[in-house]
Amino acid sequence: MRAAVYYGPNKLEVDDVAEPDVLPGTVKLKVGFNGICGTDLHEYYAGPIFVPTAPHPLTGQQLPLTLGHEFSGTITAV
């Protein structure tokens, strides 16, 4: 799938990324609309602020990663 991937301050690229697996307690969503959160703009211009630069202790995620939580769509798998 294609996603806007954040690499660091002022560095955002649209890349091909692996489609995430549907894990227990999660859903797969076909995104219909999305927005940009003000926090994501701060990350882009002045970050990383909240984005982990080393593996996060719970998720293991770190840069580069796909930001965002302001979207809506249709659930396609549970």
N, CA, C and O atoms as a Tripos MOL2 file, in Angstrom:
@<TRIPOS>MOLECULE
protein
  312   311    78     0     0
PROTEIN
NO_CHARGES

@<TRIPOS>ATOM
      1 N           0.8480   -1.1680    0.0000 N.3       1 MET1
      2 CA          0.0000    0.0000    0.0000 C.3       1 MET1
      3 C           0.8930    1.2310    0.0000 C.2       1 MET1
      4 O           2.0820    1.1350    0.3050 O.2       1 MET1
      5 N           0.3350    2.3770   -0.3360 N.am      2 ARG2
      6 CA          1.0760    3.6390   -0.3620 C.3       2 ARG2
      7 C           0.7550    4.4190    0.9090 C.2       2 ARG2
      8 O          -0.3910    4.4530    1.3570 O.2       2 ARG2
      9 N           1.7800    5.0450    1.4820 N.am      3 ALA3
     10 CA          1.5880    5.8310    2.6990 C.3       3 ALA3
     11 C           2.5920    6.9680    2.7390 C.2       3 ALA3
     12 O           3.6950    6.8520    2.2030 O.2       3 ALA3
     13 N           2.2080    8.0670    3.3760 N.am      4 ALA4
     14 CA          3.1320    9.1670    3.6310 C.3       4 ALA4
     15 C           3.9580    8.7770    4.8520 C.2       4 ALA4
     16 O           3.4180    8.6370    5.9490 O.2       4 ALA4
     17 N           5.2530    8.6020    4.6680 N.am      5 VAL5
     18 CA          6.1400    8.1100    5.7220 C.3       5 VAL5
     19 C           7.0200    9.2600    6.2200 C.2       5 VAL5
     20 O           7.6630    9.9560    5.4340 O.2       5 VAL5
     21 N           7.0330    9.4410    7.5440 N.am      6 TYR6
     22 CA          7.8180   10.4910    8.1940 C.3       6 TYR6
     23 C           9.1980    9.9500    8.5290 C.2       6 TYR6
     24 O           9.3350    8.9380    9.2160 O.2       6 TYR6
     25 N          10.2330   10.6510    8.0240 N.am      7 TYR7
     26 CA         11.6150   10.2500    8.2570 C.3       7 TYR7
     27 C          12.3320   11.1610    9.2450 C.2       7 TYR7
     28 O          13.3870   10.7940    9.7620 O.2       7 TYR7
     29 N          11.7840   12.3340    9.5150 N.am      8 GLY8
     30 CA         12.4090   13.3030   10.4030 C.3       8 GLY8
     31 C          11.9770   14.7020    9.9990 C.2       8 GLY8
     32 O          11.1240   14.8600    9.1260 O.2       8 GLY8
     33 N          12.5620   15.7260   10.6300 N.am      9 PRO9
     34 CA         12.1460   17.0930   10.3610 C.3       9 PRO9
     35 C          12.1560   17.4230    8.8620 C.2       9 PRO9
     36 O          13.1670   17.2460    8.1820 O.2       9 PRO9
     37 N          11.0170   17.9050    8.3680 N.am     10 ASN10
     38 CA         10.8710   18.3290    6.9780 C.3      10 ASN10
     39 C          11.1560   17.2200    5.9710 C.2      10 ASN10
     40 O          11.4980   17.5050    4.8230 O.2      10 ASN10
     41 N          11.0200   15.9720    6.3800 N.am     11 LYS11
     42 CA         11.3020   14.8460    5.4800 C.3      11 LYS11
     43 C          10.1250   13.8770    5.5160 C.2      11 LYS11
     44 O           9.9900   13.0800    6.4440 O.2      11 LYS11
     45 N           9.2770   13.9570    4.4960 N.am     12 LEU12
     46 CA          8.0980   13.1190    4.3620 C.3      12 LEU12
     47 C           8.0710   12.6130    2.9290 C.2      12 LEU12
     48 O           8.1980   13.4020    1.9930 O.2      12 LEU12
     49 N           7.9080   11.3060    2.7440 N.am     13 GLU13
     50 CA          7.8790   10.7190    1.4100 C.3      13 GLU13
     51 C           6.6970    9.7740    1.2850 C.2      13 GLU13
     52 O           6.3190    9.1110    2.2510 O.2      13 GLU13
     53 N           6.1160    9.7120    0.0990 N.am     14 VAL14
     54 CA          5.0720    8.7280   -0.1800 C.3      14 VAL14
     55 C           5.7800    7.4700   -0.6550 C.2      14 VAL14
     56 O           6.4230    7.4640   -1.7050 O.2      14 VAL14
     57 N           5.6550    6.4040    0.1300 N.am     15 ASP15
     58 CA          6.3710    5.1510   -0.1200 C.3      15 ASP15
     59 C           5.4060    3.9800   -0.2020 C.2      15 ASP15
     60 O           4.2610    4.0700    0.2390 O.2      15 ASP15
     61 N           5.8810    2.8850   -0.7710 N.am     16 ASP16
     62 CA          5.1820    1.6080   -0.6800 C.3      16 ASP16
     63 C           5.5500    0.9920    0.6560 C.2      16 ASP16
     64 O           6.7320    0.8380    0.9640 O.2      16 ASP16
     65 N           4.5530    0.6370    1.4530 N.am     17 VAL17
     66 CA          4.7860    0.0160    2.7570 C.3      17 VAL17
     67 C           3.9580   -1.2600    2.8540 C.2      17 VAL17
     68 O           2.9590   -1.4240    2.1540 O.2      17 VAL17
     69 N           4.3870   -2.1530    3.7290 N.am     18 ALA18
     70 CA          3.6500   -3.4030    3.9320 C.3      18 ALA18
     71 C           2.2900   -3.1020    4.5580 C.2      18 ALA18
     72 O           2.1750   -2.2560    5.4450 O.2      18 ALA18
     73 N           1.2790   -3.7960    4.0930 N.am     19 GLU19
     74 CA         -0.0530   -3.6440    4.6760 C.3      19 GLU19
     75 C          -0.0630   -4.3200    6.0400 C.2      19 GLU19
     76 O           0.3190   -5.4850    6.1450 O.2      19 GLU19
     77 N          -0.4950   -3.6130    7.0990 N.am     20 PRO20
     78 CA         -0.4820   -4.2090    8.4390 C.3      20 PRO20
     79 C          -1.4180   -5.4110    8.5450 C.2      20 PRO20
     80 O          -2.4470   -5.4750    7.8730 O.2      20 PRO20
     81 N          -1.0450   -6.3530    9.3960 N.am     21 ASP21
     82 CA         -1.9000   -7.5070    9.6730 C.3      21 ASP21
     83 C          -3.0380   -7.0900   10.5950 C.2      21 ASP21
     84 O          -2.8980   -6.1540   11.3830 O.2      21 ASP21
     85 N          -4.1650   -7.7870   10.4930 N.am     22 VAL22
     86 CA         -5.2740   -7.5760   11.4180 C.3      22 VAL22
     87 C          -5.0030   -8.4660   12.6300 C.2      22 VAL22
     88 O          -5.1290   -9.6880   12.5530 O.2      22 VAL22
     89 N          -4.6350   -7.8490   13.7360 N.am     23 LEU23
     90 CA         -4.2950   -8.5730   14.9580 C.3      23 LEU23
     91 C          -5.5030   -8.6250   15.8800 C.2      23 LEU23
     92 O          -6.4510   -7.8620   15.6940 O.2      23 LEU23
     93 N          -5.4890   -9.5170   16.8780 N.am     24 PRO24
     94 CA         -6.6020   -9.5630   17.8300 C.3      24 PRO24
     95 C          -6.8340   -8.1890   18.4590 C.2      24 PRO24
     96 O          -5.8910   -7.5200   18.8820 O.2      24 PRO24
     97 N          -8.0900   -7.7840   18.5130 N.am     25 GLY25
     98 CA         -8.4380   -6.4990   19.0890 C.3      25 GLY25
     99 C          -8.2950   -5.3270   18.1310 C.2      25 GLY25
    100 O          -8.4610   -4.1750   18.5320 O.2      25 GLY25
    101 N          -7.9850   -5.6120   16.8580 N.am     26 THR26
    102 CA         -7.8440   -4.5460   15.8670 C.3      26 THR26
    103 C          -8.7790   -4.7950   14.6920 C.2      26 THR26
    104 O          -9.3590   -5.8740   14.5650 O.2      26 THR26
    105 N          -8.9200   -3.7940   13.8380 N.am     27 VAL27
    106 CA         -9.7310   -3.9210   12.6300 C.3      27 VAL27
    107 C          -8.9260   -3.4230   11.4360 C.2      27 VAL27
    108 O          -7.9650   -2.6690   11.5880 O.2      27 VAL27
    109 N          -9.3330   -3.8560   10.2530 N.am     28 LYS28
    110 CA         -8.7650   -3.3360    9.0120 C.3      28 LYS28
    111 C          -9.7680   -2.3370    8.4600 C.2      28 LYS28
    112 O         -10.9710   -2.5940    8.4440 O.2      28 LYS28
    113 N          -9.2670   -1.2030    8.0120 N.am     29 LEU29
    114 CA        -10.1220   -0.1190    7.5680 C.3      29 LEU29
    115 C          -9.7490    0.3020    6.1530 C.2      29 LEU29
    116 O          -8.5740    0.5010    5.8460 O.2      29 LEU29
    117 N         -10.7490    0.4360    5.2980 N.am     30 LYS30
    118 CA        -10.5380    1.0490    3.9900 C.3      30 LYS30
    119 C         -10.7850    2.5370    4.1910 C.2      30 LYS30
    120 O         -11.9220    2.9640    4.3900 O.2      30 LYS30
    121 N          -9.7120    3.3250    4.1370 N.am     31 VAL31
    122 CA         -9.8000    4.7480    4.4380 C.3      31 VAL31
    123 C         -10.5740    5.4720    3.3480 C.2      31 VAL31
    124 O         -10.3010    5.3180    2.1570 O.2      31 VAL31
    125 N         -11.5480    6.2680    3.7850 N.am     32 GLY32
    126 CA        -12.3300    7.0760    2.8630 C.3      32 GLY32
    127 C         -11.9040    8.5360    2.8850 C.2      32 GLY32
    128 O         -11.8670    9.1980    1.8470 O.2      32 GLY32
    129 N         -11.5840    9.0320    4.0710 N.am     33 PHE33
    130 CA        -11.1850   10.4230    4.2550 C.3      33 PHE33
    131 C         -10.1000   10.4820    5.3200 C.2      33 PHE33
    132 O         -10.0550    9.6340    6.2120 O.2      33 PHE33
    133 N          -9.2220   11.4830    5.2290 N.am     34 ASN34
    134 CA         -8.2370   11.6740    6.2820 C.3      34 ASN34
    135 C          -7.9550   13.1530    6.4600 C.2      34 ASN34
    136 O          -8.2270   13.9650    5.5750 O.2      34 ASN34
    137 N          -7.4030   13.4910    7.6180 N.am     35 GLY35
    138 CA         -7.0350   14.8630    7.9280 C.3      35 GLY35
    139 C          -5.6240   14.8920    8.4810 C.2      35 GLY35
    140 O          -4.9730   13.8560    8.6150 O.2      35 GLY35
    141 N          -5.1650   16.0800    8.7970 N.am     36 ILE36
    142 CA         -3.8300   16.2410    9.3690 C.3      36 ILE36
    143 C          -3.9880   16.8600   10.7540 C.2      36 ILE36
    144 O          -4.6000   17.9180   10.9030 O.2      36 ILE36
    145 N          -3.4420   16.2030   11.7470 N.am     37 CYS37
    146 CA         -3.4850   16.6790   13.1250 C.3      37 CYS37
    147 C          -2.4150   17.7550   13.3250 C.2      37 CYS37
    148 O          -1.3410   17.6860   12.7280 O.2      37 CYS37
    149 N          -2.7110   18.7390   14.1580 N.am     38 GLY38
    150 CA         -1.7320   19.7730   14.4630 C.3      38 GLY38
    151 C          -0.4550   19.2110   15.0570 C.2      38 GLY38
    152 O           0.6300   19.7280   14.7900 O.2      38 GLY38
    153 N          -0.5660   18.1550   15.8610 N.am     39 THR39
    154 CA          0.6200   17.5230   16.4380 C.3      39 THR39
    155 C           1.5120   16.9530   15.3450 C.2      39 THR39
    156 O           2.7360   17.0350   15.4390 O.2      39 THR39
    157 N           0.9080   16.3770   14.3070 N.am     40 ASP40
    158 CA          1.7020   15.8460   13.1970 C.3      40 ASP40
    159 C           2.4700   16.9640   12.5000 C.2      40 ASP40
    160 O           3.6030   16.7600   12.0640 O.2      40 ASP40
    161 N           1.8580   18.1540   12.3930 N.am     41 LEU41
    162 CA          2.5650   19.2890   11.7880 C.3      41 LEU41
    163 C           3.7660   19.6970   12.6350 C.2      41 LEU41
    164 O           4.8260   20.0120   12.0950 O.2      41 LEU41
    165 N           3.6080   19.6940   13.9650 N.am     42 HIS42
    166 CA          4.7410   19.9980   14.8480 C.3      42 HIS42
    167 C           5.8440   18.9600   14.6690 C.2      42 HIS42
    168 O           7.0240   19.3100   14.6230 O.2      42 HIS42
    169 N           5.4700   17.6960   14.5700 N.am     43 GLU43
    170 CA          6.4670   16.6450   14.3370 C.3      43 GLU43
    171 C           7.2170   16.9030   13.0340 C.2      43 GLU43
    172 O           8.4400   16.7750   12.9770 O.2      43 GLU43
    173 N           6.4770   17.2640   11.9920 N.am     44 TYR44
    174 CA          7.0910   17.4820   10.6810 C.3      44 TYR44
    175 C           8.0840   18.6420   10.7210 C.2      44 TYR44
    176 O           9.2090   18.5170   10.2360 O.2      44 TYR44
    177 N           7.6700   19.7590   11.2930 N.am     45 TYR45
    178 CA          8.5150   20.9470   11.2630 C.3      45 TYR45
    179 C           9.6050   20.9640   12.3330 C.2      45 TYR45
    180 O          10.6940   21.4800   12.0820 O.2      45 TYR45
    181 N           9.3410   20.4160   13.5170 N.am     46 ALA46
    182 CA         10.2780   20.5660   14.6300 C.3      46 ALA46
    183 C          10.6710   19.2540   15.2880 C.2      46 ALA46
    184 O          11.4370   19.2620   16.2520 O.2      46 ALA46
    185 N          10.1740   18.1400   14.8010 N.am     47 GLY47
    186 CA         10.3590   16.8560   15.4700 C.3      47 GLY47
    187 C          11.7060   16.2300   15.2090 C.2      47 GLY47
    188 O          12.5760   16.8410   14.5890 O.2      47 GLY47
    189 N          11.8770   15.0250   15.6760 N.am     48 PRO48
    190 CA         10.8500   14.2730   16.3860 C.3      48 PRO48
    191 C          10.6740   14.7560   17.8270 C.2      48 PRO48
    192 O          11.6440   14.9560   18.5590 O.2      48 PRO48
    193 N           9.4190   14.9350   18.2070 N.am     49 ILE49
    194 CA          9.0670   15.3490   19.5620 C.3      49 ILE49
    195 C           8.4840   14.1510   20.3130 C.2      49 ILE49
    196 O           9.0080   13.7440   21.3510 O.2      49 ILE49
    197 N           7.3960   13.5910   19.7800 N.am     50 PHE50
    198 CA          6.7390   12.4390   20.3970 C.3      50 PHE50
    199 C           7.0540   11.1380   19.6720 C.2      50 PHE50
    200 O           6.8800   10.0580   20.2360 O.2      50 PHE50
    201 N           7.5110   11.2290   18.4440 N.am     51 VAL51
    202 CA          7.7930   10.0410   17.6350 C.3      51 VAL51
    203 C           9.0460    9.3560   18.1760 C.2      51 VAL51
    204 O          10.0620   10.0170   18.3860 O.2      51 VAL51
    205 N           8.9920    8.0390   18.4060 N.am     52 PRO52
    206 CA         10.1590    7.3370   18.9470 C.3      52 PRO52
    207 C          11.2950    7.2380   17.9260 C.2      52 PRO52
    208 O          11.0860    6.8230   16.7860 O.2      52 PRO52
    209 N          12.4960    7.6250   18.3510 N.am     53 THR53
    210 CA         13.6770    7.4910   17.4960 C.3      53 THR53
    211 C          14.4110    6.1830   17.7770 C.2      53 THR53
    212 O          15.2590    5.7610   16.9910 O.2      53 THR53
    213 N          14.0850    5.5480   18.8920 N.am     54 ALA54
    214 CA         14.5720    4.2070   19.2310 C.3      54 ALA54
    215 C          13.3350    3.3260   19.3690 C.2      54 ALA54
    216 O          12.2350    3.8500   19.5450 O.2      54 ALA54
    217 N          13.4800    2.0090   19.2960 N.am     55 PRO55
    218 CA         12.2950    1.1470   19.3820 C.3      55 PRO55
    219 C          11.4460    1.4320   20.6300 C.2      55 PRO55
    220 O          11.9550    1.4330   21.7510 O.2      55 PRO55
    221 N          10.1500    1.6710   20.4170 N.am     56 HIS56
    222 CA          9.2190    1.9110   21.5170 C.3      56 HIS56
    223 C           9.1170    0.6350   22.3440 C.2      56 HIS56
    224 O           9.0430   -0.4510   21.7690 O.2      56 HIS56
    225 N           9.1090    0.7280   23.6930 N.am     57 PRO57
    226 CA          9.1110   -0.4800   24.5240 C.3      57 PRO57
    227 C           7.8910   -1.3800   24.3510 C.2      57 PRO57
    228 O           7.9940   -2.5860   24.5770 O.2      57 PRO57
    229 N           6.7420   -0.8350   23.9580 N.am     58 LEU58
    230 CA          5.5440   -1.6650   23.7970 C.3      58 LEU58
    231 C           5.3010   -2.0820   22.3500 C.2      58 LEU58
    232 O           4.9280   -3.2250   22.0880 O.2      58 LEU58
    233 N           5.5100   -1.1640   21.4130 N.am     59 THR59
    234 CA          5.1720   -1.4480   20.0130 C.3      59 THR59
    235 C           6.3730   -1.8110   19.1590 C.2      59 THR59
    236 O           6.2280   -2.4600   18.1230 O.2      59 THR59
    237 N           7.5550   -1.3960   19.5860 N.am     60 GLY60
    238 CA          8.7510   -1.6200   18.7800 C.3      60 GLY60
    239 C           8.8870   -0.6330   17.6310 C.2      60 GLY60
    240 O           9.8730   -0.6780   16.8960 O.2      60 GLY60
    241 N           7.9130    0.2600   17.4620 N.am     61 GLN61
    242 CA          7.9600    1.2090   16.3520 C.3      61 GLN61
    243 C           8.9990    2.2940   16.5880 C.2      61 GLN61
    244 O           9.2660    2.6890   17.7230 O.2      61 GLN61
    245 N           9.5780    2.7670   15.4900 N.am     62 GLN62
    246 CA         10.5160    3.8790   15.5180 C.3      62 GLN62
    247 C          10.5660    4.4890   14.1240 C.2      62 GLN62
    248 O           9.9600    3.9660   13.1880 O.2      62 GLN62
    249 N          11.2890    5.5950   13.9880 N.am     63 LEU63
    250 CA         11.4410    6.2070   12.6720 C.3      63 LEU63
    251 C          12.0890    5.2450   11.6950 C.2      63 LEU63
    252 O          12.9340    4.4470   12.1030 O.2      63 LEU63
    253 N          11.7310    5.2890   10.4360 N.am     64 PRO64
    254 CA         10.6390    6.0430    9.8450 C.3      64 PRO64
    255 C           9.2990    5.3650   10.1250 C.2      64 PRO64
    256 O           9.2380    4.1460   10.2920 O.2      64 PRO64
    257 N           8.2250    6.1550   10.1750 N.am     65 LEU65
    258 CA          6.8970    5.5850   10.3920 C.3      65 LEU65
    259 C           5.8140    6.4660    9.7960 C.2      65 LEU65
    260 O           6.0520    7.6100    9.4100 O.2      65 LEU65
    261 N           4.6170    5.8980    9.7350 N.am     66 THR66
    262 CA          3.4650    6.6080    9.1940 C.3      66 THR66
    263 C           2.7180    7.2680   10.3430 C.2      66 THR66
    264 O           2.2410    6.5920   11.2540 O.2      66 THR66
    265 N           2.6190    8.5840   10.2960 N.am     67 LEU67
    266 CA          1.8780    9.3260   11.3130 C.3      67 LEU67
    267 C           0.3930    9.2970   10.9770 C.2      67 LEU67
    268 O          -0.0020    8.9060    9.8790 O.2      67 LEU67
    269 N          -0.4100    9.7090   11.9260 N.am     68 GLY68
    270 CA         -1.8140    9.9200   11.6290 C.3      68 GLY68
    271 C          -2.7680    9.1260   12.4810 C.2      68 GLY68
    272 O          -2.5300    7.9660   12.8200 O.2      68 GLY68
    273 N          -3.8570    9.7890   12.8180 N.am     69 HIS69
    274 CA         -4.9390    9.1440   13.5570 C.3      69 HIS69
    275 C          -6.2710    9.8130   13.2360 C.2      69 HIS69
    276 O          -7.2920    9.4850   13.8390 O.2      69 HIS69
    277 N          -6.2630   10.7460   12.2920 N.am     70 GLU70
    278 CA         -7.4840   11.4730   11.9470 C.3      70 GLU70
    279 C          -7.9930   10.9890   10.5950 C.2      70 GLU70
    280 O          -7.7260   11.5980    9.5590 O.2      70 GLU70
    281 N          -8.7190    9.8960   10.6240 N.am     71 PHE71
    282 CA         -9.2450    9.3310    9.3810 C.3      71 PHE71
    283 C         -10.5570    8.6230    9.6600 C.2      71 PHE71
    284 O         -10.8860    8.3270   10.8090 O.2      71 PHE71
    285 N         -11.2950    8.3570    8.6050 N.am     72 SER72
    286 CA        -12.5320    7.5890    8.7240 C.3      72 SER72
    287 C         -12.6520    6.7070    7.4980 C.2      72 SER72
    288 O         -12.0530    6.9770    6.4580 O.2      72 SER72
    289 N         -13.4360    5.6510    7.6350 N.am     73 GLY73
    290 CA        -13.5930    4.7360    6.5150 C.3      73 GLY73
    291 C         -14.5390    3.6050    6.8480 C.2      73 GLY73
    292 O         -15.3800    3.7120    7.7410 O.2      73 GLY73
    293 N         -14.3850    2.5240    6.1140 N.am     74 THR74
    294 CA        -15.2390    1.3500    6.2470 C.3      74 THR74
    295 C         -14.4200    0.1870    6.7800 C.2      74 THR74
    296 O         -13.3470   -0.1080    6.2550 O.2      74 THR74
    297 N         -14.9190   -0.4790    7.8240 N.am     75 ILE75
    298 CA        -14.2430   -1.6590    8.3630 C.3      75 ILE75
    299 C         -14.3910   -2.7940    7.3590 C.2      75 ILE75
    300 O         -15.4980   -3.1200    6.9320 O.2      75 ILE75
    301 N         -13.2510   -3.3970    6.9840 N.am     76 THR76
    302 CA        -13.2700   -4.4810    6.0000 C.3      76 THR76
    303 C         -12.8810   -5.8320    6.5870 C.2      76 THR76
    304 O         -13.0980   -6.8630    5.9500 O.2      76 THR76
    305 N         -12.3070   -5.8460    7.7980 N.am     77 ALA77
    306 CA        -11.9470   -7.1110    8.4570 C.3      77 ALA77
    307 C         -11.8120   -6.8640    9.9500 C.2      77 ALA77
    308 O         -11.4330   -5.7780   10.3910 O.2      77 ALA77
    309 N         -12.1410   -7.9270   10.7360 N.am     78 VAL78
    310 CA        -11.9740   -7.8520   12.1960 C.3      78 VAL78
    311 C         -11.1700   -9.0410   12.6620 C.2      78 VAL78
    312 O         -10.9100   -9.1810   13.8570 O.2      78 VAL78
@<TRIPOS>BOND
     1     1     2 1
     2     2     3 1
     3     3     4 2
     4     3     5 am
     5     5     6 1
     6     6     7 1
     7     7     8 2
     8     7     9 am
     9     9    10 1
    10    10    11 1
    11    11    12 2
    12    11    13 am
    13    13    14 1
    14    14    15 1
    15    15    16 2
    16    15    17 am
    17    17    18 1
    18    18    19 1
    19    19    20 2
    20    19    21 am
    21    21    22 1
    22    22    23 1
    23    23    24 2
    24    23    25 am
    25    25    26 1
    26    26    27 1
    27    27    28 2
    28    27    29 am
    29    29    30 1
    30    30    31 1
    31    31    32 2
    32    31    33 am
    33    33    34 1
    34    34    35 1
    35    35    36 2
    36    35    37 am
    37    37    38 1
    38    38    39 1
    39    39    40 2
    40    39    41 am
    41    41    42 1
    42    42    43 1
    43    43    44 2
    44    43    45 am
    45    45    46 1
    46    46    47 1
    47    47    48 2
    48    47    49 am
    49    49    50 1
    50    50    51 1
    51    51    52 2
    52    51    53 am
    53    53    54 1
    54    54    55 1
    55    55    56 2
    56    55    57 am
    57    57    58 1
    58    58    59 1
    59    59    60 2
    60    59    61 am
    61    61    62 1
    62    62    63 1
    63    63    64 2
    64    63    65 am
    65    65    66 1
    66    66    67 1
    67    67    68 2
    68    67    69 am
    69    69    70 1
    70    70    71 1
    71    71    72 2
    72    71    73 am
    73    73    74 1
    74    74    75 1
    75    75    76 2
    76    75    77 am
    77    77    78 1
    78    78    79 1
    79    79    80 2
    80    79    81 am
    81    81    82 1
    82    82    83 1
    83    83    84 2
    84    83    85 am
    85    85    86 1
    86    86    87 1
    87    87    88 2
    88    87    89 am
    89    89    90 1
    90    90    91 1
    91    91    92 2
    92    91    93 am
    93    93    94 1
    94    94    95 1
    95    95    96 2
    96    95    97 am
    97    97    98 1
    98    98    99 1
    99    99   100 2
   100    99   101 am
   101   101   102 1
   102   102   103 1
   103   103   104 2
   104   103   105 am
   105   105   106 1
   106   106   107 1
   107   107   108 2
   108   107   109 am
   109   109   110 1
   110   110   111 1
   111   111   112 2
   112   111   113 am
   113   113   114 1
   114   114   115 1
   115   115   116 2
   116   115   117 am
   117   117   118 1
   118   118   119 1
   119   119   120 2
   120   119   121 am
   121   121   122 1
   122   122   123 1
   123   123   124 2
   124   123   125 am
   125   125   126 1
   126   126   127 1
   127   127   128 2
   128   127   129 am
   129   129   130 1
   130   130   131 1
   131   131   132 2
   132   131   133 am
   133   133   134 1
   134   134   135 1
   135   135   136 2
   136   135   137 am
   137   137   138 1
   138   138   139 1
   139   139   140 2
   140   139   141 am
   141   141   142 1
   142   142   143 1
   143   143   144 2
   144   143   145 am
   145   145   146 1
   146   146   147 1
   147   147   148 2
   148   147   149 am
   149   149   150 1
   150   150   151 1
   151   151   152 2
   152   151   153 am
   153   153   154 1
   154   154   155 1
   155   155   156 2
   156   155   157 am
   157   157   158 1
   158   158   159 1
   159   159   160 2
   160   159   161 am
   161   161   162 1
   162   162   163 1
   163   163   164 2
   164   163   165 am
   165   165   166 1
   166   166   167 1
   167   167   168 2
   168   167   169 am
   169   169   170 1
   170   170   171 1
   171   171   172 2
   172   171   173 am
   173   173   174 1
   174   174   175 1
   175   175   176 2
   176   175   177 am
   177   177   178 1
   178   178   179 1
   179   179   180 2
   180   179   181 am
   181   181   182 1
   182   182   183 1
   183   183   184 2
   184   183   185 am
   185   185   186 1
   186   186   187 1
   187   187   188 2
   188   187   189 am
   189   189   190 1
   190   190   191 1
   191   191   192 2
   192   191   193 am
   193   193   194 1
   194   194   195 1
   195   195   196 2
   196   195   197 am
   197   197   198 1
   198   198   199 1
   199   199   200 2
   200   199   201 am
   201   201   202 1
   202   202   203 1
   203   203   204 2
   204   203   205 am
   205   205   206 1
   206   206   207 1
   207   207   208 2
   208   207   209 am
   209   209   210 1
   210   210   211 1
   211   211   212 2
   212   211   213 am
   213   213   214 1
   214   214   215 1
   215   215   216 2
   216   215   217 am
   217   217   218 1
   218   218   219 1
   219   219   220 2
   220   219   221 am
   221   221   222 1
   222   222   223 1
   223   223   224 2
   224   223   225 am
   225   225   226 1
   226   226   227 1
   227   227   228 2
   228   227   229 am
   229   229   230 1
   230   230   231 1
   231   231   232 2
   232   231   233 am
   233   233   234 1
   234   234   235 1
   235   235   236 2
   236   235   237 am
   237   237   238 1
   238   238   239 1
   239   239   240 2
   240   239   241 am
   241   241   242 1
   242   242   243 1
   243   243   244 2
   244   243   245 am
   245   245   246 1
   246   246   247 1
   247   247   248 2
   248   247   249 am
   249   249   250 1
   250   250   251 1
   251   251   252 2
   252   251   253 am
   253   253   254 1
   254   254   255 1
   255   255   256 2
   256   255   257 am
   257   257   258 1
   258   258   259 1
   259   259   260 2
   260   259   261 am
   261   261   262 1
   262   262   263 1
   263   263   264 2
   264   263   265 am
   265   265   266 1
   266   266   267 1
   267   267   268 2
   268   267   269 am
   269   269   270 1
   270   270   271 1
   271   271   272 2
   272   271   273 am
   273   273   274 1
   274   274   275 1
   275   275   276 2
   276   275   277 am
   277   277   278 1
   278   278   279 1
   279   279   280 2
   280   279   281 am
   281   281   282 1
   282   282   283 1
   283   283   284 2
   284   283   285 am
   285   285   286 1
   286   286   287 1
   287   287   288 2
   288   287   289 am
   289   289   290 1
   290   290   291 1
   291   291   292 2
   292   291   293 am
   293   293   294 1
   294   294   295 1
   295   295   296 2
   296   295   297 am
   297   297   298 1
   298   298   299 1
   299   299   300 2
   300   299   301 am
   301   301   302 1
   302   302   303 1
   303   303   304 2
   304   303   305 am
   305   305   306 1
   306   306   307 1
   307   307   308 2
   308   307   309 am
   309   309   310 1
   310   310   311 1
   311   311   312 2
@<TRIPOS>SUBSTRUCTURE
     1 MET1         2 RESIDUE 1 A MET
     2 ARG2         6 RESIDUE 1 A ARG
     3 ALA3        10 RESIDUE 1 A ALA
     4 ALA4        14 RESIDUE 1 A ALA
     5 VAL5        18 RESIDUE 1 A VAL
     6 TYR6        22 RESIDUE 1 A TYR
     7 TYR7        26 RESIDUE 1 A TYR
     8 GLY8        30 RESIDUE 1 A GLY
     9 PRO9        34 RESIDUE 1 A PRO
    10 ASN10       38 RESIDUE 1 A ASN
    11 LYS11       42 RESIDUE 1 A LYS
    12 LEU12       46 RESIDUE 1 A LEU
    13 GLU13       50 RESIDUE 1 A GLU
    14 VAL14       54 RESIDUE 1 A VAL
    15 ASP15       58 RESIDUE 1 A ASP
    16 ASP16       62 RESIDUE 1 A ASP
    17 VAL17       66 RESIDUE 1 A VAL
    18 ALA18       70 RESIDUE 1 A ALA
    19 GLU19       74 RESIDUE 1 A GLU
    20 PRO20       78 RESIDUE 1 A PRO
    21 ASP21       82 RESIDUE 1 A ASP
    22 VAL22       86 RESIDUE 1 A VAL
    23 LEU23       90 RESIDUE 1 A LEU
    24 PRO24       94 RESIDUE 1 A PRO
    25 GLY25       98 RESIDUE 1 A GLY
    26 THR26      102 RESIDUE 1 A THR
    27 VAL27      106 RESIDUE 1 A VAL
    28 LYS28      110 RESIDUE 1 A LYS
    29 LEU29      114 RESIDUE 1 A LEU
    30 LYS30      118 RESIDUE 1 A LYS
    31 VAL31      122 RESIDUE 1 A VAL
    32 GLY32      126 RESIDUE 1 A GLY
    33 PHE33      130 RESIDUE 1 A PHE
    34 ASN34      134 RESIDUE 1 A ASN
    35 GLY35      138 RESIDUE 1 A GLY
    36 ILE36      142 RESIDUE 1 A ILE
    37 CYS37      146 RESIDUE 1 A CYS
    38 GLY38      150 RESIDUE 1 A GLY
    39 THR39      154 RESIDUE 1 A THR
    40 ASP40      158 RESIDUE 1 A ASP
    41 LEU41      162 RESIDUE 1 A LEU
    42 HIS42      166 RESIDUE 1 A HIS
    43 GLU43      170 RESIDUE 1 A GLU
    44 TYR44      174 RESIDUE 1 A TYR
    45 TYR45      178 RESIDUE 1 A TYR
    46 ALA46      182 RESIDUE 1 A ALA
    47 GLY47      186 RESIDUE 1 A GLY
    48 PRO48      190 RESIDUE 1 A PRO
    49 ILE49      194 RESIDUE 1 A ILE
    50 PHE50      198 RESIDUE 1 A PHE
    51 VAL51      202 RESIDUE 1 A VAL
    52 PRO52      206 RESIDUE 1 A PRO
    53 THR53      210 RESIDUE 1 A THR
    54 ALA54      214 RESIDUE 1 A ALA
    55 PRO55      218 RESIDUE 1 A PRO
    56 HIS56      222 RESIDUE 1 A HIS
    57 PRO57      226 RESIDUE 1 A PRO
    58 LEU58      230 RESIDUE 1 A LEU
    59 THR59      234 RESIDUE 1 A THR
    60 GLY60      238 RESIDUE 1 A GLY
    61 GLN61      242 RESIDUE 1 A GLN
    62 GLN62      246 RESIDUE 1 A GLN
    63 LEU63      250 RESIDUE 1 A LEU
    64 PRO64      254 RESIDUE 1 A PRO
    65 LEU65      258 RESIDUE 1 A LEU
    66 THR66      262 RESIDUE 1 A THR
    67 LEU67      266 RESIDUE 1 A LEU
    68 GLY68      270 RESIDUE 1 A GLY
    69 HIS69      274 RESIDUE 1 A HIS
    70 GLU70      278 RESIDUE 1 A GLU
    71 PHE71      282 RESIDUE 1 A PHE
    72 SER72      286 RESIDUE 1 A SER
    73 GLY73      290 RESIDUE 1 A GLY
    74 THR74      294 RESIDUE 1 A THR
    75 ILE75      298 RESIDUE 1 A ILE
    76 THR76      302 RESIDUE 1 A THR
    77 ALA77      306 RESIDUE 1 A ALA
    78 VAL78      310 RESIDUE 1 A VAL
